[in-house]
């Protein structure tokens, strides 16, 4: 299966007995029921519901590892550190000690989606039926690398948003196709009021769609392909 290196990914280690409730109180998905060996994706948002970062959480047992987007890391760290306020939570940047890859157009059986497995220096997280994240200690990653352009073309065909393209602080989760990461029945978090109002009124402003590259307004295109592209347009 094609594998591409994600050179702009971040990896952080979160420790402390309050970690999952802490993340749950600041992000869009319900993460408090995450168990060892499981993964879940969630989004940290500003008070205006714009995205700070979208992260994948790995429950390693004694701690949580979070894979996110390196250009957003400083903002994420600053945002979360201000909210700790005496809770048992610590966050360590371990990006430089690891490499992160995307395996795409693969086949993951339904029963393993939402889980990860580790073998030696490599951990493989099964995100969806055709997509996985791979974390490896520095220099020990998998081979058979594809190009990032091939990854983007696959994303366009499958309408999958990505960091730095659709997933950015210019958009809220509904606009960039991350509706499934906004839990409908959980406690308060920063940005919830706006997202709840959008969902209730069915008015989210913009949506992510596949478009014809030649006929779409270039200003709306977020990931460009030769014939088809991804675009975020106003509804």
N, C-alpha and C positions, 0 to 999 in steps of 0.2 A: 504494500500500500504506500502511496506517496506520503513523504514526511518532509516538512519544511521547518527550518530553524526560525524561532520567533525572537529576533535579536533585540526587540524593544519591549520584552516582557520583564516584569518584576516578580520577585519572590520574597515574601516576608514570613517570619515565624512569630506566632502569637501564643503567649503563655499566660497562665493564671486561671484560677477557678471561676472568674467572672467573664471569661473571654466570649463564650457563646451568647449569654444575655447581653453583653456589651455590644457585640456586632448586631444582634437582633434589634436593639434599640436605636440603631443608627442607619440601618439598611432596609431595603425593600422586601426581601424574602424572609420567610420564617425559618430560622436556622437553629433554634434551640433544641430541636429533636435530632440533630445530626449525631450519628454514632461513628465509632471507630471503624475505619475502612470505607466510609461513605464520603461523597463529595456533594457540594451544592453551590450554585452560583447565586450571587446577590449583588446589589448595586448600592453604593453610597451616593446619596444625593444632597444637594444644597437645599436651603429653605425654599428656593424657587423651583425645586424639583429637577434642576439640571444635574447632569451626571458628574460626580467626582471621579469615580472609578467603578468598573464592573470587575468583580473578582470571583475566582473559583476557590472554595474552601476545601481543604483536605483534612479530615479528622484522623490524626496520626496516633491517637490514644492519649498521650501525655500533653500534647500540644496541637495547635492548628497551624497549617501552612496555607498561605493565600497567594495565588498567582494572579497578577494584575498587569497593568500597563505602566512601563517604566516612566514615561513622561508625566504620568499622573501621580507618581509615588510620593513626591514631596508634598503635594496638596493633600493626599490621603493621610499621610503621617501627621501633618499639621492639624488637619481637621479632627482626627481621632484623639490625638494627644490632649487637645483642649477639653475633651469630654470624659477623660478617665476619672478625674476627681476622686481619688482615693480608692477606686476599685482595683481589684487584683488582676491587672492586665499589663502586659509588657509586649512591645512590638520590636522585632529586630529585623533589619534588612539583610537577607542572605542571598541577594541577587548575584553577587560577584562569585559565589561559590557553586553556582549551578547554571545549567543550560536548559532552555525550555523549547519544546518542539510541538508542532501540530501534525497529527496524523489525520488525513482526510480521505474521503471516498472509501472508507473502510467499512467493515461489517461488525457491529456490536450487537450481540443477542440482548433481547429485552431484559433478561434477568440480571445482567451485569451493568446496565446503564445506571449511573448514579453511584458507582463504586470505583475503587482503584485497587491496583495490586502492585507490589514491589518485588523486583527480582534483581538482586545485586545492587548496582548503582542506579538502576532505572525504575521509575514509578510511572505507571500508565493509568490515566484517569479516563473513564468511559463517559463522555459528555452526552452523546446522543447516539442514534443508530448508525451514523456514518462519520462520527467525529470524535477524536480523543486528544487529550493533552498528555505530553510526555515530559517528565522532569528527570534530568540526569545530573549527577555530580560533574563538575567542570571537566570537559574533555572526554567524558565517557558516554556520550550520546549515541543514538542510533545512526546508521548510515542510510543509503537510499534517499538522499535529500532531493526534494523537488524545488522548483523556483517559487518565489513568492508570487510571481505573476500567475503561475498555475493555480496556486491556492486562491488567489483573488477570482480567477475565472470560475473555479468551483463554487466559491461563495456567491457569486452573481447568480449562477444557475440554481442555487439552493436558497437564495434570498437570506443569507446569513450575515448579520452585521458584524463589524470587527473594530477593534481599538484603532483610534486615529483616523478612521474613515467615518463610519456611522456612529460609533460609540465615542462621543466626545462631550466636552462641557458646553457645546452649543445646543445640545438636544436633551430632552427628557426621555425616560425609558420607553414610553409609548411611541414616540416619534421614530425611534431607531430600531423598532422591531423586537423589543425586549419585554413585551407584555407578560410573558410567562414567569418572569423573575420578580414581578410585583404581586406579592401575596394579597389576596382579597380579605383575609380574615386573620389579622394579627394586630398586635399592639401598636402604639404610636411610634413613628420614626420621623426624622427630619425630611420634609417634603411630602409627607403623607397627605396632608389636607388638599394640596393641589392635585395630586394624582388621583385621589378618591373623587374629587369633584369632576375631573376629566372623565373618569370611568362612569360615574353616575349619570352625567349629562351626555355621554357619548360624543364629547367634543374634545379632541386631542390636538387640534391644530394642524399637525403634519403627520404623514405616515411614510413608512419605507415601502417602496415598490420596485419591481423590475420594469425597466423602460427600454425603448429603442434608442440606442446611442445617438443616432443621427437626428432624431426628431425631438429629443428631450432638450429643454433649456440646460445648457452646460452648467449654469449656476446651481442647479438642483442636484447634479450628479455627485455622488459621494465615492463610488467605486466605478471606474470607467472600464468597459470592455469594448471589443471591436464591434460587436453587433448589439449586445445587450449590456446594460449597466444597472447599478443600484442608484436610486435617487430618493431623496426625502422631499416630498412635495406637500403643499397645503391642500387639505381636503375641502 
